[in-house]
Amino acid sequence: MRIVIIEDNVGLAQGIASRLSGRGHSVDVLHDGSEAHQFLAQESADLVVLDLNLPGMDGLEILRALRSRVDNTPVILLTARSETKERVAGLDAGADDYLVKPFEMDELEARLRAMSRRRDLVYSAQDTLGQLVFDRASRQVLYQGKAIDIPRKEIATLECLLERSGRIVPKAVLTSHVYGTGADVDDTAIEPHVSRLRRRLEKYDVRIKTARGLGYMLEVEGT
């Protein structure tokens, strides 16, 4: 999954990011509310972890703006404020859940898993790609019901291409999805992942087309 963490406590944000990326998720971290608002208006995410008390633009403003765009991305709020009125305000603004600081990382992960399961009730849990099926919940590619062994960075690459199926995806977008926005990697870092993924998929009539100088596009034979 692509998870966006919006938290001005750098140490806490990095700790959450390290834990989630270690679980195989693509993680974007932002510390400023105004920058986070612009990011969410332009980029897609599977889940958002959002602090309420942020510089530039507070968490409630970001959340209200997100919902005003009819963006139903699941959001879990983080707050140091334990008063009932703050929690109610967040839930009324469209949050799916909340955690009061300090919290255990295991509890945050459990709540994120629960929100992910609820998301799959609204959005398709599986995508069909010719002979293959991509299961979003388990993040596995299946052939005739059996999982194909694909490394997690290639799975993240496939997720990004699937989200924009039929459109050219720039290298920079793929790189940000796989490594996280602001990661200290060149856009060429995505090339070996695309190359290996292409070889794995082409035998199942799923192809990754290269648009020179532009990016890549997912194609399924016969569609």
N, C-alpha and C positions, 0 to 999 in steps of 0.2 A: 504494500500500500504506500501511497504518497501521503505523508503526514506533515503538516505545517505547524511549527511551534512558534507562538508569539509570546515572548516573555522577556522582560527587561532585566531580570536577574541573570547575568551572563553565565554564572556558575551553574545555576539550576537548569537553564536552557541547554547548556552543553551536556549536563548529566542526563537529562531526558533524551536528548538527541543520540548520545552514545549508547544508551540502553536500547533504544528503538532501532537504530541502524544496525546494532549487533544482532537484532532479531530478523534482519533482512529487509527492513523497510527503507524507503527513500525518504529522507528527512530534510526539510527546509527550516531554517531558524531565522527569525527576525526579532529585533529588540525594540523597534520604534513603531508606535501605533499608526502614524501616517503612512510610513513605508509599507506596513503590513496591509493597510487598507488598499493601497495601490496594487500590491502583489496579488491579493485575493480577487481583485477586479479583473486581473489579466491572466491569472494562472488557475488551473484546476487542481483540486486536492481531494483525497478520499476522506481525510479526517483533519480537524483543526483543534489544537490545544491552545487556548486563548486566556491570557492573564487579563484581569479586569483593570488593574492599575498600571497604565502605560504612559510614556511620554508621547507628546504629539497628538494622539487621539486615543481615548480610552477604549477599553474592551467592549463596553456596551454600545458605543457608537459604531465600532467596527462590526459588531454582530448585527445591529439594526440595518446597517448599510448592506450587509451580506444578504439578509432576508428580504430586503426591499428589492433586490435584483432577482428574487425568486430562486435563490441559490440555497438548496436544501442540504448542503454539505454538513455532516454531523459535527457539532462543536461541543467540546467539554471546557468549562470555565475553570480557571485556577484563581483563587483569591485568598488573601490573608485576612479578609474581612468575614467574620463568622456570623454576623447578624442575619437574622431571617430575611429582613427586607432586601438585603443585597442579593441573596440567593433567589428570592422571588422575582426581583427585577431582571436578573439574568435569564431565568427560565421564561418569563413573560416576553423577553426580547427575542426568544427563539433558541436558546441553548438547549442541548439535549441532556446534559448532565453537568455536574460541578464537583470540584474537590477543594477543600479548605486546606491551605498550607499551615503547618508542614504535613506532608502525606508520604506514605510508603510507595515506592516505585511499583511494587507488585500490584497495589490497588489501582494505580493509574493504568497499568497494562490491562488489568481485568476489565476496567470500565471501557477502555478503548476496544477490547475484544467484543464486549457486549454491544457497543454502538455499531461496530462493524457487522455483527450478526443482524441487528435491526435494519441496517442499511440494505442488506441483501434481500430483505422482504420487500423493499420498494424498487430497488434496481436489480436488473438481471444478475443472477449469481453466476451465470455461465455464458460464455461467448462461443459460438461455433465458427471454426475457421476451416472450411473444407472438411477434411477427414479428422480434424482435431477439435478438441473442446478445451477452452481455457476456463478453469475454475477459479473465480476471483477469491473465494473464501480461503481455499487452501493454497492459492497461488501456484497451481500446478497445470501443466499441459497434459491432456489425456488423449491417448489413442486407443480406441476400442475399450474404453473404461480403465486403461492402465496408464499410470503416470510415466512420462518421459523424463529422464534425468537431465535437467537444465539448470545451470548455476543461477544464483539469485540476481546477479547484475543483468544477465540475459533475460530473465523473467521481467525485471523492471523495464528493460528496453522494450520488450513485447507489450507490456501494459501501456506504455506511452504511445506506441504505434497504434495499438487497438483503440485508445481513446480518440485518436484522430484518423481512424480508418478511412481510406480513400483520399486522404490529403497528404501533402508533403510535410514532413516534420523536420524542421531545421536541426542541425547537429547540436546547436546551443540548447534547444529545448530538451532534446534527449539527454544531453549531458547533465542539465539541471535536475531532470527527473531522476536519473540514476544516482548521481553523486550528491544532489542537494544544491540549492541556489547558493552561490558564493563560494563553492568548493574550489580549492586551489588546483584545478586540473584544466588542461587545455581541451578544446572541443574535439581534438583528434583522439582523445582517450576513449571516445565511444566507438571508434571504428572497429577495433578487434571484437567488441561485444556484438556489434551488428554483423560482422563477417561470420563469426561462429554461429550465431543464431540463424543466419541465412542458410548455412549448410545443414543445420539440424532440421529446418522446416521445409526445405525445398522438395524433399522426398515425399512429403505429404501434400504437395501442390499448393503450398503457401509460400509466397515469394516476397522478398524485400527488394523493392526497386530503388536504385540510386539515381537521384536527380543531381547531376554534377553541379557543385557550387551552391546547391540549395538544401539538400538533405535526403531523407529516405521516406518511402511510402510502402505500406503493407498492401499486398495484393493476394487475393485468393482466386485460384484458377476457376473459371466458369462463372464468376460473379462480375 
